[in-house]
Structure formats: C-alpha cells, structure tokens
C-alpha cells in the first residue's frame, strides 16, 4: 500500500513539501509516516493533489488496520466447545419405548448456545461380490437441537420400527460383529 501511494506522490513533484525531487525514498517514508499517523513534521502535503492523496491514504490505512485487527481477533478468539462424552451408551425405557441414550456434558464453565447434534452408527455390510465394507447411517434423534446447553444433554434415539437398530441387543451386536 505504501508503494502505491508513494508512487502517486512521486508522479506529481511538489505534492509533498520538503521531499527531494525525483527521490522515491522520501515520498515512500512520507507514506509510511502518514499511514502510521506519525507525521514527523518535516514533510507535509503542499498541494490540493497532495492533500487529496493523503486523505485517501489515511482512509485506506485506517480501513486496512481495522480489517486486519478484526481478522486477527476473530482468528485467535474463536470459542471452542469442550464436550465430555459418557463412557457407555445406555438402552432404557423412555415414554414406554426402548431408547438408545448417549449423554454428553459441557466441559466449559460458559453456556453453549444453539447446539446441534447428529448420531451415526456404522454397520459392516457385504456386497453382492462378497466384499465387506462399513456403511454409516444417521440415527434420528428425539431432540437434535439444544438452544441452551448448560451442563449436560442426553441424545436419545427411539428403537422402534423406523430405527436401523430395531431388534439389536448387545448380544446380537457382539455375535454378528455387524455393529461398531
């Protein structure tokens, strides 16, 4: 940016007072001093053209500084969630239906807002060619959105006829090694 503005000053000799004629370094350092708002006093805009270029340079410099400051702040102050997961999921009755439950906790002292969760299960499938591969399937959650997440949240998936886990129990999962 300083090179661009120094070039504008250099193209019109006399636009910066006390700058040596045809000396790029003088107008370059004048540009640096202008953007930094230092203004040592030895050089100053001496023509209308000089004042206009200085005004544009100050506006650009302030804008550049503000944008750079904002981007730096956003980069280093981005909040990160710290979630703590229960060691084991549980299948228990909820509203008269067997329900897979996974509890997660907020590991931060601050309240998290607008939380969203997805729960996937991986099945081991066999293709018609006999190759085995893992297939992911998303499980439908009773409450996949939490407006305010303070302490804990229990993700619940009802094991009904619409569930890909219907009919599975721990023994069947271990025995067939289809679920992991």
N, C-alpha and C positions, 0 to 999 in steps of 0.2 A: 504494500500500500504506500509506503514512504517513497519507493522508487517512482511509482506512478505520479504522485503529487510533486515530487522533486522535478520530474520531467516537465510537468505543467509550469512550474516556476521558471525553470531553465529556458523553456521555449520563448518566454517573454522577458527579456532582460530588463531590469529595473523594477520588476514587480515586488522584489524583496529588497528593502533598504539595507545598505552596508554589505550586501553579498557581492563578492568579487565577480566581475563579468566573466561569463563563459567558464565558471567554476562550478561543476556539478556537486562537489562535496559540500560547499556552503549551503546550497539550497536543499540538499539531502538532509544535512543536520538541522536546518531550519524546519523541515518537515517533521523530523523526529521530535524536536522540541515542541512543535505545535500539537502533535497528536498526544504527547505526554503532558501537555499543558504546563510545561516548564517555563518556556518563554524567557530566555536569559536577558533579553533586552537589547542586545547589540544589533539584532536583525528583527525587522518587523515589516508587515505588508505596507507598501508605499503607494500603490495604485489601486484603482477600483478593481481591476482584474485580480490583483494580489489579494485584496480583501474577500472577493467572491470565492477564490480558490481556497483560502484559509477557512472560510465559513463552511464550505463543502467538506473540507478535510476534517474539521472539528466534528461535524455531524457524523461523518463516516467513522471516525475514530471512536466516538462515544458509542455508536451503534455496534461496532466491532467488539469493543470492550464489553459491552452489556451482553452480547450474544455469547462471547467466549466465556464470560463469567457464569452465565446461566447454564451453558452446556457442561462446564466443569462441575458446577454444583449438582446438576442432575446426575451426572455420571457417578460421583462419589457419595451421594446421599440417598441413593435408591434403597428403599426399605426392602429387606429380605425377610420372608416368613421363616420361622423356625418351627417345624412341625415334629411332634413326637407321636410315634405310632405304637399302639398296643402290640405286645409280642404275639398274641394269637387272636385270630378272628373267632367269633362265637356264633353258634346257631342256637337260637332260643325262640320261644313263642312271643309274638308281639301282635296284639289285636287279634288273637286267635289263629295266627298263621305262623308257620316256621319262617324265621327271618335270619339271614346272614348279617352279622353286625361286626363292624370294624370301628374301633374307637381311635380318634386322633385328638391330640391336645395341642394347644397353642403354647409353644415354648418361650414366647416373649412376654414381657410384662405389659406390652401395649396391646390394645384391642385391634384385631384384624377386621376389616370390613369387606363386604361384597365377596365372600369366599365362594368358590365353585369347586365341585369335586366330580371326578369320574372314577369308576372302579371297573377294572378289566380282569378277565380270567383267561388263562391260556390253556388250551386243550391240545393234546397230542393227537393229530389226525393221521390217517393213512390214505394216500391217494389210490386211484384205481391201478396205478403202476406198482403199488406196493411200497412207495417211499413214505417215510414218516416226516411230518413237519408240525411245527407249533402254529396254532391259529388263535388269535386274540379275539375275544368277544366282550363288548361292553355290557356291564350289568346295569339294569335300570334301578336307580336309587329312589327311595321314598322322598328324600329331601336332598337334592343335589346342589342347592344354593343356600348359603347362610349369610343373611345381611350383616349380622354382627357375630363375630367369632371371638368369644372372650376366653373361656377356659378349655372346654372340650366339645367335640362334635362326634356323634355316632352315625356313621354311614350305614344305612340299612337297605338290604335287598331282599324282597319277599321271595321265598322259594315256592312259587305257585306254578301253574301250567304254562305260563309265559316265560319262566326262567329257564335258561340253559342248564341250570344246576338242579332242576327238579329230579328227584329220585336219587340224587347223590347223597351219600353219607361218607363219613371219614373212612370206613372200612372199604367201601367200593372205590373211592379215590385212590387209596393206597394199593388195593388189589389190582386195579386195572392200569394204574400209573398213567391215566389219561389227563389228570388234572394236576397242574402245578402252579 
